[in-house]
Amino acid sequence: MPQSLSKNYIHLTFSTKYRKDSIRKEDLPEMFSYISGILKNVDCPSIIVGGITNHIHVLCVLNKNIALTKMVEEIKKSSSKWIKGKGIYYQWFAWQEGYGAFSVSQSKVDVVTRYIGGQEEHHKKISFEDELKIFLKEYGVEYNEQYL
C-alpha cells in the first residue's frame, strides 16, 4: 500500500492540579473552544471537548503523525498559558501531571460524545477519581492507587 491510513479515536481525560475546582464555570465554554483550536492546529480534530471545573474530557481523532504524549503536552501547555492570561484568578493555574487516554471504537463515538456532553449531570453522582477507576478497570489498565 503506497499510503499510510489510520483513524484512531481517543478519549482523553486530565485534571487540574490537586483536582481543585480551578476553572470558573463561566470560563468552561471558552476553555473547551480553546482546546478544540489547539487540536485543530495539531491536526487532531476534536469531536467534543467537555468537562467540569476540575477536569476535562476530549474525544478526538489522533493524527497518525503525532504521538499521543505530544498532543497532550500541547493541549496542557497551550491551554495553561492561555488561561493564565485571563487574569489574576488564574495566576497559579496548572494541570495535574498525567492523563488517561482510551481508544474508542467507531461504533461508540456517539455514546462517548453524549457522555462527555453530560459531564455536569454525570458528576453530581460520581467523582472524577471514581470515574477514572471505572475507565481503568474497563480497559484493563494497571495503575498505582497512590498516583490517582
DSSP file with accessible surface (Angstrom, degrees, kcal/mol):
  #  RESIDUE AA STRUCTURE BP1 BP2  ACC     N-H-->O    O-->H-N    N-H-->O    O-->H-N    TCO  KAPPA ALPHA  PHI   PSI    X-CA   Y-CA   Z-CA
    1    1 A M              0   0  183      0, 0.0     0, 0.0     0, 0.0     0, 0.0   0.000 360.0 360.0 360.0 124.7    0.0    0.0    0.0
    2    2 A P        +     0   0  138      0, 0.0     2,-0.3     0, 0.0     0, 0.0   0.416 360.0  49.6 -81.0   3.5    1.6    3.3   -1.1
    3    3 A Q  S    S-     0   0  121      2,-0.0     2,-0.6     0, 0.0     0, 0.0  -0.961  76.8-123.1-139.0 159.0    0.0    5.4    1.7
    4    4 A S        -     0   0   89     -2,-0.3     2,-0.4     2,-0.0    60,-0.1  -0.905  32.0-176.6-103.9 125.0   -0.5    5.2    5.4
    5    5 A L        +     0   0  114     -2,-0.6     2,-0.3    59,-0.0    -2,-0.0  -0.957  11.0 150.7-124.3 138.9   -4.1    5.4    6.6
    6    6 A S        -     0   0   61     -2,-0.4     2,-0.2     2,-0.0    58,-0.2  -0.985  24.9-170.2-159.8 156.2   -5.4    5.5   10.1
    7    7 A K        +     0   0  125     -2,-0.3     2,-0.6    56,-0.1    99,-0.1  -0.749  18.4 173.1-150.4  98.5   -8.4    6.7   12.1
    8    8 A N  E     -A   62   0A  85     54,-0.6    54,-3.1    -2,-0.2     2,-0.4  -0.941  18.2-153.5-114.3 112.4   -7.9    6.4   15.8
    9    9 A Y  E     -AB  61 104A  19     95,-0.6    95,-1.9    -2,-0.6     2,-0.4  -0.706  15.0-164.1 -82.9 133.3  -10.5    7.9   18.1
   10   10 A I  E     -AB  60 103A  17     50,-2.9    50,-2.1    -2,-0.4     2,-0.7  -0.976  16.3-157.0-124.0 129.6   -9.1    8.9   21.5
   11   11 A H  E     -AB  59 102A   4     91,-3.2    91,-2.3    -2,-0.4     2,-0.4  -0.939  25.2-174.1-101.2 111.2  -11.0    9.7   24.7
   12   12 A L  E     +AB  58 101A   0     46,-3.0    46,-2.8    -2,-0.7     2,-0.4  -0.867   9.1 178.0-109.6 137.7   -8.6   11.8   26.7
   13   13 A T  E     +AB  57 100A   1     87,-2.8    87,-2.9    -2,-0.4     2,-0.3  -0.998   6.2 160.6-140.0 141.1   -9.2   13.0   30.3
   14   14 A F  E     -A   56   0A   3     42,-1.7    42,-2.8    -2,-0.4     2,-0.2  -0.978  21.9-136.6-154.2 157.8   -7.0   15.0   32.6
   15   15 A S  E     -A   55   0A   6     -2,-0.3    81,-2.8    83,-0.2    40,-0.3  -0.714  23.1 -97.5-118.5 168.2   -7.5   17.1   35.7
   16   16 A T  B >   -D   95   0B   0     38,-2.1     3,-2.5    79,-0.3    79,-0.3  -0.349  66.2 -70.0 -72.6 160.8   -6.5   20.3   37.3
   17   17 A K  G >  S-     0   0   92     77,-2.8     3,-1.7     1,-0.3    -1,-0.2  -0.309 122.6  -0.1 -58.3 132.7   -3.6   20.2   39.8
   18   18 A Y  G 3  S-     0   0  164      1,-0.3    -1,-0.3    -3,-0.1     3,-0.1   0.631 117.0 -88.1  60.2  14.6   -4.8   18.5   43.0
   19   19 A R  G <  S+     0   0   50     -3,-2.5    -1,-0.3     1,-0.2    -2,-0.2   0.799  78.9 163.4  56.0  30.2   -8.1   18.1   41.3
   20   20 A K    <   -     0   0  130     -3,-1.7     2,-2.4     1,-0.1     3,-0.2  -0.471  54.9-107.1 -74.4 151.4   -9.2   21.5   42.6
   21   21 A D        +     0   0  103      1,-0.2    33,-0.2    -2,-0.1    -1,-0.1  -0.501  64.7 150.2 -75.4  74.8  -12.1   23.3   41.1
   22   22 A S        +     0   0   27     -2,-2.4     2,-0.6    31,-0.7    -1,-0.2   0.609  42.7  74.8 -91.2 -15.8   -9.7   25.7   39.4
   23   23 A I  S    S-     0   0    1     30,-2.0     2,-0.1    -3,-0.2     5,-0.1  -0.891  82.9-125.1-103.8 123.0  -11.7   26.6   36.3
   24   24 A R    >>  -     0   0   78     -2,-0.6     3,-1.7     1,-0.1     4,-0.6  -0.419  19.3-125.0 -64.4 139.2  -14.6   29.0   36.8
   25   25 A K  G >4 S+     0   0  115      1,-0.3     3,-1.2     2,-0.2    -1,-0.1   0.866 110.4  56.3 -53.7 -40.0  -17.8   27.6   35.4
   26   26 A E  G 34 S+     0   0  133      1,-0.3     4,-0.3     2,-0.1    -1,-0.3   0.706 105.9  52.3 -69.5 -16.7  -18.4   30.6   33.2
   27   27 A D  G <> S+     0   0   16     -3,-1.7     4,-2.2     1,-0.1    -1,-0.3   0.533  85.0  88.6 -93.7  -8.2  -14.9   30.1   31.6
   28   28 A L  H <X S+     0   0   15     -3,-1.2     4,-3.0    -4,-0.6     5,-0.3   0.930  83.6  51.9 -59.4 -48.8  -15.5   26.4   30.7
   29   29 A P  H  > S+     0   0   86      0, 0.0     4,-2.3     0, 0.0    -1,-0.2   0.918 112.6  46.6 -57.3 -39.3  -17.1   27.0   27.2
   30   30 A E  H  > S+     0   0   91     -4,-0.3     4,-2.6     2,-0.2    -2,-0.2   0.890 111.6  51.6 -68.7 -37.5  -14.2   29.2   26.2
   31   31 A M  H  X S+     0   0    0     -4,-2.2     4,-2.7     2,-0.2     5,-0.2   0.938 110.0  49.3 -61.5 -45.9  -11.7   26.6   27.6
   32   32 A F  H  X S+     0   0   39     -4,-3.0     4,-2.3     1,-0.2    -2,-0.2   0.924 112.7  47.5 -60.1 -43.9  -13.4   23.9   25.6
   33   33 A S  H  X S+     0   0   82     -4,-2.3     4,-2.0    -5,-0.3    -1,-0.2   0.906 111.1  51.2 -64.3 -40.7  -13.3   26.0   22.4
   34   34 A Y  H  X S+     0   0   85     -4,-2.6     4,-2.1     2,-0.2    -2,-0.2   0.927 109.9  48.9 -64.3 -44.0   -9.6   26.9   23.0
   35   35 A I  H  X S+     0   0    0     -4,-2.7     4,-2.5     1,-0.2    -1,-0.2   0.907 108.1  54.8 -63.6 -38.7   -8.7   23.2   23.4
   36   36 A S  H  X S+     0   0   34     -4,-2.3     4,-2.2    -5,-0.2    10,-0.3   0.904 107.8  50.6 -59.6 -38.9  -10.6   22.4   20.2
   37   37 A G  H  X S+     0   0   31     -4,-2.0     4,-2.3     2,-0.2    -1,-0.2   0.890 107.8  51.8 -65.5 -40.3   -8.5   25.1   18.5
   38   38 A I  H  X S+     0   0   10     -4,-2.1     4,-1.4     2,-0.2    -2,-0.2   0.936 110.3  49.3 -60.2 -46.3   -5.3   23.5   19.8
   39   39 A L  H  <>S+     0   0    0     -4,-2.5     5,-3.0     1,-0.2     3,-0.3   0.897 109.0  52.1 -61.8 -39.9   -6.4   20.1   18.5
   40   40 A K  H ><5S+     0   0  162     -4,-2.2     3,-1.6     1,-0.2    -1,-0.2   0.918 106.7  54.4 -61.5 -41.0   -7.2   21.6   15.1
   41   41 A N  H 3<5S+     0   0  141     -4,-2.3    -1,-0.2     1,-0.3    -2,-0.2   0.769 110.4  44.9 -65.7 -28.2   -3.7   23.2   15.0
   42   42 A V  T 3<5S-     0   0   34     -4,-1.4    -1,-0.3    -3,-0.3    -2,-0.2   0.237 118.4-112.6 -99.0  14.1   -2.0   19.8   15.6
   43   43 A D  T < 5S+     0   0  105     -3,-1.6    -3,-0.2     1,-0.1    22,-0.2   0.870  81.9 123.0  58.8  41.3   -4.3   18.2   13.0
   44   44 A C      < -     0   0    0     -5,-3.0    -1,-0.1    -6,-0.1    18,-0.1  -0.751  57.2-146.0-124.9  78.4   -6.2   16.1   15.6
   45   45 A P        -     0   0   69      0, 0.0    16,-2.1     0, 0.0     2,-0.3  -0.192   9.4-131.6 -57.2 133.4   -9.7   17.2   15.0
   46   46 A S  E     -C   60   0A  39    -10,-0.3    14,-0.3    14,-0.2     3,-0.1  -0.602  19.2-171.5 -82.6 144.8  -11.9   17.3   18.1
   47   47 A I  E    S-     0   0A  70     12,-3.6     2,-0.3     1,-0.4    13,-0.2   0.777  77.6 -13.9 -96.2 -42.8  -15.3   15.7   18.1
   48   48 A I  E     -C   59   0A  37     11,-1.6    11,-2.6     2,-0.0    -1,-0.4  -0.971  53.7-162.8-158.2 145.1  -16.2   17.2   21.5
   49   49 A V  E     +C   58   0A  14     -2,-0.3     2,-0.3     9,-0.2     9,-0.2  -0.998  32.9 139.9-125.8 131.7  -14.4   18.8   24.4
   50   50 A G  E     +C   57   0A   5      7,-2.6     7,-3.2    -2,-0.4     2,-0.3  -0.875   4.0 124.4-153.6-173.3  -16.2   19.0   27.8
   51   51 A G  E     -C   56   0A  10     65,-0.3     5,-0.2    -2,-0.3     2,-0.2  -0.957  45.0 -90.0 147.5-163.8  -15.8   18.6   31.5
   52   52 A I  E >   -C   55   0A  28      3,-2.0     3,-1.0    -2,-0.3   -28,-0.0  -0.648  57.8 -66.5-135.3-167.7  -16.3   20.5   34.7
   53   53 A T  T 3  S+     0   0   33      1,-0.2   -30,-2.0    -2,-0.2   -31,-0.7   0.579 128.9  36.0 -68.1 -10.8  -14.3   22.8   36.9
   54   54 A N  T 3  S+     0   0   24      1,-0.2   -38,-2.1   -33,-0.2     2,-0.3   0.411 120.2  22.3-123.9   1.1  -11.7   20.2   37.9
   55   55 A H  E <   -AC  15  52A   0     -3,-1.0    -3,-2.0   -40,-0.3     2,-0.3  -0.986  58.4-139.7-163.4 161.8  -11.2   18.1   34.8
   56   56 A I  E     -AC  14  51A   0    -42,-2.8   -42,-1.7    -2,-0.3     2,-0.4  -0.917   6.1-159.1-123.9 145.1  -11.5   18.0   31.0
   57   57 A H  E     -AC  13  50A   0     -7,-3.2    -7,-2.6    -2,-0.3     2,-0.4  -0.973  11.6-172.9-120.1 142.2  -12.6   15.2   28.6
   58   58 A V  E     -AC  12  49A   0    -46,-2.8   -46,-3.0    -2,-0.4     2,-0.5  -0.999  12.7-168.0-133.6 134.8  -11.7   15.3   24.9
   59   59 A L  E     +AC  11  48A   0    -11,-2.6   -12,-3.6    -2,-0.4   -11,-1.6  -0.994  33.9 143.8-118.0 120.3  -12.8   13.0   22.1
   60   60 A C  E     -AC  10  46A   0    -50,-2.1   -50,-2.9    -2,-0.5     2,-0.6  -0.913  53.4-102.5-146.1 172.1  -10.7   13.5   19.1
   61   61 A V  E     -A    9   0A  24    -16,-2.1     2,-0.5    -2,-0.3   -52,-0.2  -0.918  38.1-133.1-101.5 121.1   -9.1   11.8   16.1
   62   62 A L  E     -A    8   0A  26    -54,-3.1   -54,-0.6    -2,-0.6   -18,-0.1  -0.659  19.5-126.1 -78.6 121.5   -5.4   11.2   16.7
   63   63 A N    >   -     0   0   24     -2,-0.5     3,-1.6   -21,-0.2   -19,-0.1  -0.421  13.3-130.0 -64.0 138.5   -3.3   12.2   13.7
   64   64 A K  T 3  S+     0   0  109      1,-0.3    -1,-0.1   -58,-0.2   -20,-0.1   0.673 104.5  58.2 -66.7 -14.4   -1.0    9.4   12.5
   65   65 A N  T 3  S+     0   0  130    -22,-0.2     2,-0.4     2,-0.1    -1,-0.3   0.308  97.7  66.4-100.7   8.9    1.9   11.8   12.5
   66   66 A I  S <  S-     0   0   32     -3,-1.6     2,-0.2   -23,-0.1   -24,-0.0  -0.992  77.7-124.6-132.6 138.1    1.8   12.9   16.2
   67   67 A A     >  -     0   0   57     -2,-0.4     4,-2.2     1,-0.1     3,-0.3  -0.540  24.1-122.6 -75.6 146.5    2.4   10.9   19.3
   68   68 A L  H  > S+     0   0   44      1,-0.2     4,-2.6     2,-0.2     5,-0.2   0.913 112.8  54.2 -54.3 -45.3   -0.3   10.9   21.9
   69   69 A T  H  > S+     0   0   85      1,-0.2     4,-2.5     2,-0.2    -1,-0.2   0.876 107.7  50.4 -61.2 -35.7    2.0   12.3   24.5
   70   70 A K  H  > S+     0   0   91     -3,-0.3     4,-2.3     2,-0.2    -1,-0.2   0.904 109.7  50.4 -68.5 -40.4    2.9   15.2   22.2
   71   71 A M  H  X S+     0   0    0     -4,-2.2     4,-2.3     2,-0.2    -2,-0.2   0.949 113.0  45.8 -61.9 -47.0   -0.7   16.0   21.6
   72   72 A V  H  X S+     0   0    4     -4,-2.6     4,-2.8     1,-0.2     5,-0.3   0.926 111.0  53.1 -63.1 -43.9   -1.5   16.0   25.4
   73   73 A E  H  X S+     0   0   98     -4,-2.5     4,-2.8    -5,-0.2     5,-0.3   0.918 109.9  48.4 -57.0 -44.3    1.6   18.1   26.1
   74   74 A E  H  X S+     0   0   45     -4,-2.3     4,-2.3     2,-0.2     5,-0.4   0.916 111.7  49.3 -65.8 -41.5    0.5   20.7   23.5
   75   75 A I  H  X S+     0   0    0     -4,-2.3     4,-2.3     2,-0.2     5,-0.3   0.958 116.7  41.0 -60.7 -51.4   -3.1   20.8   24.9
   76   76 A K  H  X S+     0   0   29     -4,-2.8     4,-2.1     2,-0.2     5,-0.2   0.933 117.4  46.5 -66.2 -46.3   -1.9   21.3   28.5
   77   77 A K  H  X S+     0   0  113     -4,-2.8     4,-2.1    -5,-0.3     5,-0.2   0.955 118.1  40.7 -62.2 -50.6    0.9   23.7   27.8
   78   78 A S  H  X S+     0   0   22     -4,-2.3     4,-2.5    -5,-0.3    -2,-0.2   0.907 116.8  47.0 -69.1 -41.6   -1.1   26.0   25.5
   79   79 A S  H  X S+     0   0    0     -4,-2.3     4,-2.7    -5,-0.4     5,-0.2   0.875 111.6  52.0 -71.1 -33.4   -4.3   26.0   27.5
   80   80 A S  H  X S+     0   0   19     -4,-2.1     4,-2.0    -5,-0.3    -2,-0.2   0.942 111.9  45.8 -65.1 -45.8   -2.5   26.7   30.7
   81   81 A K  H  X S+     0   0  170     -4,-2.1     4,-1.0    -5,-0.2    -2,-0.2   0.927 113.9  50.1 -62.6 -42.9   -0.7   29.6   29.2
   82   82 A W  H >< S+     0   0   47     -4,-2.5     3,-0.8     1,-0.2    -2,-0.2   0.943 110.8  46.8 -62.0 -48.7   -3.9   30.9   27.7
   83   83 A I  H >< S+     0   0    0     -4,-2.7     3,-1.9     1,-0.3     7,-0.2   0.860 104.9  60.3 -69.2 -31.1   -6.0   30.7   30.9
   84   84 A K  H >< S+     0   0   94     -4,-2.0     3,-0.9     1,-0.3    -1,-0.3   0.812  98.6  60.6 -63.7 -25.5   -3.3   32.4   32.9
   85   85 A G  T << S+     0   0   69     -4,-1.0    -1,-0.3    -3,-0.8    -2,-0.2   0.514  85.6  78.9 -77.6  -3.2   -3.7   35.4   30.6
   86   86 A K  T <  S-     0   0   67     -3,-1.9    -1,-0.2     1,-0.3     2,-0.2   0.369 108.4 -78.1 -89.0   5.5   -7.3   35.7   31.7
   87   87 A G    X   -     0   0   36     -3,-0.9     3,-1.5     1,-0.1    -1,-0.3  -0.595  57.6 -51.7 127.6 175.8   -6.5   37.4   34.9
   88   88 A I  G >  S+     0   0  135      1,-0.3     3,-1.8    -2,-0.2     4,-0.3   0.775 116.3  71.7 -62.0 -29.2   -5.3   37.2   38.4
   89   89 A Y  G 3  S+     0   0  116      1,-0.3     3,-0.3    -3,-0.2    -1,-0.3   0.856 105.2  41.0 -54.8 -34.0   -7.8   34.4   39.4
   90   90 A Y  G X  S+     0   0    2     -3,-1.5     3,-2.0    -7,-0.2    -1,-0.3   0.264  77.8 113.3-100.8  13.3   -5.7   32.0   37.2
   91   91 A Q  T <  S+     0   0   95     -3,-1.8    -1,-0.2     1,-0.3    -2,-0.1   0.808  87.6  35.9 -59.6 -29.1   -2.2   33.1   38.2
   92   92 A W  T 3  S+     0   0  215     -3,-0.3    -1,-0.3    -4,-0.3    -2,-0.1   0.251  87.1 139.5-106.3  13.2   -1.5   29.8   39.9
   93   93 A F    <   +     0   0    9     -3,-2.0     2,-0.3   -13,-0.1    -9,-0.1  -0.272  20.6 158.5 -62.0 140.5   -3.4   27.6   37.5
   94   94 A A        -     0   0   28    -77,-0.1   -77,-2.8   -10,-0.0     2,-0.3  -0.980  37.3-122.3-156.8 151.4   -1.9   24.3   36.5
   95   95 A W  B     -D   16   0B  24     -2,-0.3   -79,-0.3   -79,-0.3     2,-0.1  -0.703  37.9-108.2 -87.2 148.6   -2.9   20.9   35.1
   96   96 A Q        -     0   0   43    -81,-2.8   -81,-0.1    -2,-0.3   -79,-0.1  -0.443  41.0-100.0 -70.1 148.6   -2.1   17.8   37.1
   97   97 A E  S    S+     0   0  181     -2,-0.1   -82,-0.1   -83,-0.1    -1,-0.1  -0.374  86.9  26.8 -64.6 151.6    0.7   15.6   35.7
   98   98 A G        -     0   0   44     -3,-0.1     2,-0.3   -84,-0.1   -83,-0.2  -0.084  63.5-150.9  86.2 173.1   -0.5   12.6   33.8
   99   99 A Y        -     0   0   88    -85,-0.1     2,-0.4     2,-0.0   -85,-0.2  -0.965  16.6-115.8-168.3 167.6   -3.7   11.8   31.9
  100  100 A G  E     -B   13   0A   9    -87,-2.9   -87,-2.8    -2,-0.3     2,-0.4  -0.982  29.7-178.6-116.7 133.2   -5.9    8.9   30.9
  101  101 A A  E     -B   12   0A  31     -2,-0.4     2,-0.4   -89,-0.2   -89,-0.2  -0.997   1.6-179.7-136.1 130.9   -6.3    8.1   27.2
  102  102 A F  E     -B   11   0A   8    -91,-2.3   -91,-3.2    -2,-0.4     2,-0.1  -0.983  27.4-119.2-135.0 138.2   -8.5    5.4   25.9
  103  103 A S  E     -B   10   0A  80     -2,-0.4     2,-0.4   -93,-0.2   -93,-0.2  -0.471  27.6-153.7 -73.9 147.2   -9.2    4.1   22.4
  104  104 A V  E     -B    9   0A  13    -95,-1.9   -95,-0.6    -2,-0.1     2,-0.1  -0.992  12.5-126.4-127.2 129.7  -12.8    4.4   21.2
  105  105 A S    >   -     0   0   68     -2,-0.4     3,-2.2     1,-0.1     4,-0.5  -0.421  24.4-118.4 -69.1 146.3  -14.4    2.2   18.6
  106  106 A Q  G >  S+     0   0  123      1,-0.3     3,-1.2     2,-0.2     4,-0.4   0.885 116.6  58.4 -51.2 -37.6  -16.1    4.0   15.7
  107  107 A S  G 3  S+     0   0   93      1,-0.2    -1,-0.3     2,-0.1     4,-0.2   0.652 106.9  47.5 -71.4 -12.5  -19.4    2.3   16.8
  108  108 A K  G <> S+     0   0  116     -3,-2.2     4,-2.6     1,-0.1     5,-0.3   0.364  79.3  99.4-108.3   2.8  -19.0    4.0   20.3
  109  109 A V  H <> S+     0   0   14     -3,-1.2     4,-2.6    -4,-0.5     5,-0.2   0.920  85.2  48.2 -58.3 -44.2  -18.2    7.6   19.2
  110  110 A D  H  > S+     0   0  112     -4,-0.4     4,-2.3     2,-0.2    -1,-0.2   0.904 111.4  50.7 -64.3 -39.2  -21.9    8.7   19.7
  111  111 A V  H  > S+     0   0   69     -4,-0.2     4,-2.3     2,-0.2    -2,-0.2   0.940 113.5  44.1 -63.5 -46.3  -22.0    7.1   23.1
  112  112 A V  H  X S+     0   0   18     -4,-2.6     4,-2.8     2,-0.2     5,-0.3   0.899 111.0  55.3 -68.0 -37.7  -18.8    8.8   24.2
  113  113 A T  H  X S+     0   0   36     -4,-2.6     4,-2.3    -5,-0.3    -2,-0.2   0.937 110.6  44.6 -59.9 -46.8  -19.9   12.1   22.7
  114  114 A R  H  X S+     0   0  164     -4,-2.3     4,-1.3     2,-0.2    -1,-0.2   0.905 112.2  53.6 -64.3 -41.0  -23.1   12.1   24.7
  115  115 A Y  H >< S+     0   0   55     -4,-2.3     3,-0.6     1,-0.2    -2,-0.2   0.943 111.1  44.4 -59.0 -48.3  -21.2   11.1   27.8
  116  116 A I  H >< S+     0   0    2     -4,-2.8     3,-1.3     1,-0.2   -65,-0.3   0.909 110.6  55.3 -65.8 -38.8  -18.7   14.0   27.5
  117  117 A G  H 3< S+     0   0   57     -4,-2.3     3,-0.3     1,-0.3    -1,-0.2   0.752 107.6  51.0 -65.7 -21.7  -21.6   16.4   26.8
  118  118 A G  T <X S+     0   0   30     -4,-1.3     4,-2.7    -3,-0.6    -1,-0.3   0.047  70.9 122.0-104.1  26.4  -23.3   15.4   30.0
  119  119 A Q  H <>  +     0   0    3     -3,-1.3     4,-2.6     1,-0.2    -1,-0.2   0.876  69.5  54.9 -59.8 -42.2  -20.4   15.8   32.4
  120  120 A E  H  4 S+     0   0  103     -3,-0.3     4,-0.2   -69,-0.2    -1,-0.2   0.950 115.2  39.2 -59.9 -46.2  -22.1   18.3   34.7
  121  121 A E  H >4 S+     0   0  106      1,-0.2     3,-1.4     2,-0.2     4,-0.4   0.919 114.1  55.2 -68.0 -42.3  -25.0   16.0   35.4
  122  122 A H  H >X S+     0   0   52     -4,-2.7     3,-1.7     1,-0.3     4,-0.9   0.896 103.4  54.9 -58.6 -41.5  -22.8   12.9   35.5
  123  123 A H  T 3< S+     0   0   30     -4,-2.6    -1,-0.3     1,-0.3    -2,-0.2   0.433  88.5  74.9 -83.3   5.9  -20.6   14.3   38.2
  124  124 A K  T <4 S+     0   0  139     -3,-1.4    -1,-0.3    -4,-0.2    -2,-0.2   0.682 109.4  33.8 -77.1 -17.7  -23.5   15.0   40.5
  125  125 A K  T <4 S+     0   0  168     -3,-1.7     2,-0.3    -4,-0.4    -2,-0.2   0.639 124.9  28.2-109.8 -23.5  -23.4   11.2   41.0
  126  126 A I  S  < S-     0   0   36     -4,-0.9    -1,-0.3     4,-0.0     2,-0.1  -1.000  71.9-121.6-147.4 141.9  -19.7   10.2   40.8
  127  127 A S     >  -     0   0   56     -2,-0.3     4,-2.5     1,-0.1     5,-0.2  -0.376  29.6-113.6 -78.1 162.5  -16.3   11.8   41.5
  128  128 A F  H  > S+     0   0   11      1,-0.2     4,-2.8     2,-0.2     5,-0.2   0.911 117.4  53.3 -60.3 -43.2  -13.6   12.2   38.8
  129  129 A E  H  > S+     0   0   68      1,-0.2     4,-2.1     2,-0.2    -1,-0.2   0.932 111.1  44.7 -60.9 -45.1  -11.4    9.8   40.7
  130  130 A D  H  > S+     0   0   79      2,-0.2     4,-1.8     1,-0.2    -1,-0.2   0.890 112.5  52.9 -66.4 -37.6  -14.1    7.1   40.8
  131  131 A E  H  X S+     0   0    4     -4,-2.5     4,-2.1     2,-0.2    -2,-0.2   0.934 108.7  49.5 -61.0 -45.9  -14.9    7.7   37.2
  132  132 A L  H  X S+     0   0   17     -4,-2.8     4,-2.8     1,-0.2     5,-0.2   0.908 107.5  54.3 -62.5 -40.8  -11.2    7.3   36.2
  133  133 A K  H  X S+     0   0   48     -4,-2.1     4,-2.5     1,-0.2    -1,-0.2   0.893 106.5  52.4 -61.0 -37.7  -11.1    4.0   38.2
  134  134 A I  H  X S+     0   0   90     -4,-1.8     4,-2.9     2,-0.2    -1,-0.2   0.937 110.6  47.3 -63.4 -45.7  -14.0    2.7   36.2
  135  135 A F  H  X S+     0   0   22     -4,-2.1     4,-2.4     1,-0.2    -2,-0.2   0.930 111.9  50.0 -59.8 -46.8  -12.3    3.6   32.9
  136  136 A L  H  <>S+     0   0   14     -4,-2.8     5,-2.8     1,-0.2     4,-0.4   0.915 113.8  44.8 -61.5 -41.2   -9.1    1.9   34.1
  137  137 A K  H ><5S+     0   0  177     -4,-2.5     3,-1.1    -5,-0.2    -2,-0.2   0.936 112.2  51.8 -67.0 -45.8  -10.9   -1.2   35.1
  138  138 A E  H 3<5S+     0   0  136     -4,-2.9    -2,-0.2     1,-0.3    -1,-0.2   0.874 116.0  40.8 -59.2 -37.6  -12.9   -1.3   31.9
  139  139 A Y  T 3<5S-     0   0   84     -4,-2.4    -1,-0.3    -5,-0.2    -2,-0.2   0.417 111.2-119.0 -93.6   1.4   -9.8   -1.0   29.7
  140  140 A G  T < 5 +     0   0   63     -3,-1.1     2,-0.5    -4,-0.4    -3,-0.2   0.844  54.7 161.7  66.6  34.9   -7.7   -3.4   31.9
  141  141 A V      < -     0   0   64     -5,-2.8     2,-0.3    -6,-0.2    -1,-0.2  -0.774  33.6-138.6 -92.7 123.9   -5.1   -0.7   32.7
  142  142 A E        +     0   0  190     -2,-0.5     2,-0.3    -5,-0.0    -5,-0.0  -0.590  32.2 170.5 -78.3 142.7   -2.9   -1.4   35.7
  143  143 A Y        -     0   0   98     -2,-0.3     2,-0.6     5,-0.0     3,-0.1  -0.973  38.1-114.1-150.4 161.6   -2.3    1.5   38.0
  144  144 A N    >   -     0   0   80     -2,-0.3     3,-2.0     1,-0.1     4,-0.4  -0.905  22.0-146.0-101.1 118.2   -0.9    2.5   41.3
  145  145 A E  G >  S+     0   0   99     -2,-0.6     3,-1.5     1,-0.3    -1,-0.1   0.814  94.8  65.5 -53.0 -34.9   -3.6    3.8   43.6
  146  146 A Q  G 3  S+     0   0  145      1,-0.3    -1,-0.3     2,-0.2    -2,-0.0   0.760  99.7  52.2 -65.4 -22.1   -1.3    6.3   45.2
  147  147 A Y  G <         0   0  165     -3,-2.0    -1,-0.3     1,-0.2    -2,-0.2   0.472 360.0 360.0 -95.5   0.1   -1.0    8.3   41.9
  148  148 A L    <         0   0   29     -3,-1.5    -1,-0.2    -4,-0.4    -2,-0.2   0.734 360.0 360.0 -85.2 360.0   -4.7    8.7   41.3
